[in-house]
Amino acid sequence: MNQMTSLLSPRSATSKKQAASVEFRNVTKRYGTVTAVDDVSFIIDAGQLVTLLGPSGCGKTTTLRMIAGLEMASSGQILIGGKDVTNLSAADRDVSMVFQSYALFPHMSVLENVAYGPSVQGASKKDAQAMAMEKLALVGLTGLEKRVPSELSGGQQQRVAVARALVLEPQVLLFDEPLSNLDAKLRRRVREDIRELQQSLNLTVAYVTHDQEEALAVSDRIIVMSNARIAQTGTPRELYEEPADLFVADFIGDANILNGTVVGLTGPQARVQVDRLHIDLPHRGAGQGPVKLAVRPDAILIDESGPQPGEIAGQVRKVSYLGTQIEYEVESPIGELFVVQYGRKEPIAAGTPVSISFALQRGVAIIPGA
C-alpha cells in the first residue's frame, strides 16, 4: 500500500474510552544536582493536542516521560483524568507512547507487533489479532500485516508504531519526535494524518518536537520550554503574533528583532518610532521609551520603485528563490533584515535600493519586558 495513504480509513470509529485531561502541578525533576524540569505547571484538556516545543535540553522529553511514568517526578503532582498518578508506574497509567525510534520488534511481523500489547495484558491470541487488525485498518496498513519492519518504509513503520499505541485505546497518547526520521515531504503529510486521526478519535495527545513549523501545524496549544521551565503557553497564533519574550519571538518562526521607541500612549495602543517609521501597536505593558519589536519576515514590505516619505531606505544584499517564496537579506539603518515575499515571480536583484515599511495587520509586536 502506498505510504502516503491517509491514516484515516472509512472504517474509522470513535474511541471506546473517553479522552482524559493531563495536569502538572508544580512538577520538578532532578537528576542529582541537575534540574531537568523546574516547577512546571500546565493543563492539557481532554481531546486536545498540545505540543511541548523547545530546543534540545529544555526539558520537553523529560516532561513527556513523566506523563508516561517512565520518569518519576522529584516533587509536585501529575494528574490524568483528575486522578493523581504521580507515584504510579508506567504500567498503571492508561497512556501509550510513540517513540522517536518507533521501537518495533524486528523479528515480529507487523500484526504481531501491534497485537503484542493486548497479548501481554491477557487477551487471547484471536482477540489480540482482531484488535490489531482493526487498528492497522485505521492507519491504512491492511495487507501489510505479515511483513516485518525491515520490509517497510519509514512512513509505514511510523504507522505501525501509531497502531501499536492505539490498540490499547489509551486515555492519553504521547508522541516523542515522531517525524524526525522521515523526509520533509513525508513528514508534512504524516503530521497532517496524525492531526486528522487525533481529531477524529477525540484523543488527548501530548506531542514533543523541536520543529517549530511542525508544532504550529498540528497543535491546539503549544507549551514552549526553555531551560527546564515554561517560557510561554498559547495557541499557535498567539505564540507567533504575541511572543512573551525575546526567546519565544526568536524561536517560534523567524523574527527580526528591532529597536524602537514608544513616543506616545493612547489607551491600549502605543505609537512606536522605528527610524523614520511611526507605527501604532498594542503596547503590551510597555511604557514610553526604548522597546524591542518582533517583526516577521513577511511583515516587512520592500519596494524598489524608490524612496517613499516616512519609509526607511535600504539595499538588497542577497536573494534566494525558493519557488513559492523569495527570501532577501536587506541592509538598512535599523539593521540587516530578513524579508520574505510570496507570490512574486521575478525577484528584486541584489544591489537594488529599496524603501522599507511594515504590514501592521500581521507579524509586528512589542516584546514585553525586553
Secondary structure, DSSP 8 states (H G I E B T S, - for coil): --TTS-S--TT----SS----EEEEEEEEEETTEEEEEEEEEEE-TT-EEEEE-STTSSHHHHHHHHHTSS--SEEEEEETTEE-TT--GGGS-EEEE-TT----TTS-HHHHHHHHHHHTT--HHHHHHHHHHHHHHTT-TT-TTS-GGGS-HHHHHHHHHHHHHTT--SEEEEESTTTTS-HHHHHHHHHHHHHHHHHHT-EEEEEES-HHHHHHH-SEEEEEETTEEEEEE-HHHHHHS-SSHHHHHHSS--EEEEEEEEEEETTEEEEEETTEEEEEE-TT--SEEEEEEE-GGGEEEETT---TTSEEEEEEEEEE-SSEEEEEEE-TT--EEEEEES-SS---TT-EEEEEE-TTSSEEE-TT-
